[in-house]
């Protein structure tokens, strides 16, 4: 009986840990792309397969029942709340944890007028932290240049995650396999 109770408690704890991601839902809605007004550049022009150092979000953000205050941005279209992550172009959300993927694939900042940047806007407790991917090449289609634009937004207090897409260019070719979503 003691072993049965131990197993039951272990199963309950395990199921509670996994159930937290079910609190998140997907909702598609129209929006308007608006470039950041005063961004801080993480990756400038001509950058390929780069992970940023750890950067402060500016507030506490809760994902999967854990609190995070920092992130790392990868030039391949995702941010991670995992400070130890070295993920790059293998765009597999099931193989990595704490990934927020706007368009995770083999991307590269264009040689001109391009960046991965961030900006914190608003006032506490209703701030919005935005990471912007502006004019990135979808690397599987080098000619003509296929530029993509999107943002990943984190909302203070509500812990909403929003992904907003701007101009996305043409189809990237047959080798593309982007992941879009969140992994807990």
C-alpha angles and dihedrals in degrees: 000000000000091000091048091053091047092051091046092052091047091051091048093051091047093049092049091052092053097041094067093080089057087070088074120083133188118236124175118208137158116264141163125249111230119178116234114268099213108012127178108223119235099170119016130198122321096020120147130184096352130153118203125228117258111292130191117248091206095236140036114277122193121214124166091354093302127108120235130183100173139050143181124224124215122203088227094078108274144087126213132206089202105099091199097051119128095175114145129156105346090097097199112140092191093057097051132052131222095016122152103193120193093172109340109193139101099310131162130190110251119251092249136031095003138120151145104233142154141216135186114214137177131030130284129304091022104047125144123213113203129191111195128203104195124186098343120170115239090225099213090071109048096163120074093022109249109205122194130194128194144141135216113210128194118196122212117232096005093054090215119163116210129185117197124190128205128176109348104183123214132323110299098224135261098297096061118110107166123184120214120186147055131292122201 
